[in-house]
Amino acid sequence: MENKTNNQLEIKTGHLKFYIGDDESKALAEITFVYEGNNLIIEHTIVTEALKGQGVARTLVDRVVDFARLEKHKIIPVCDYAKKVLTQNAQYQDILADEVLLTRADENKED
């Protein structure tokens, strides 16, 4: 399945990643993940200088979220960017793995 971002860049499906560019090994932007049981662990989100500031990283996170929801997976974001986006926006709470929600609750208790 391929999607278009708001600026019409094509998001392609690669091996354990979604990416933008002509070649998976030389992507202009990518988000990588691995499977752990029924969870997807988002490892990295990388956007080259040519695409920075265009909302591409957020669009890639949304693509993983759509994929996870479709496939009935939960997400554990290890990538700092994905973690920030997913834990700070209520629209993503349903897709976060229980351990992420518990960790977040514990962190909020310390505040």
Secondary structure, DSSP 4 states (H G I P E B T S, - for coil): --EE-TT-PEEEEETTEEEESS-GGG-SEEEEEEEETTEEEEEEEEE-GGGTTTTHHHHHHHHHHHHHHHHT-EEEE-SHHHHHHHHS-GGGGGGB-HHHHHHHHHHHHH-
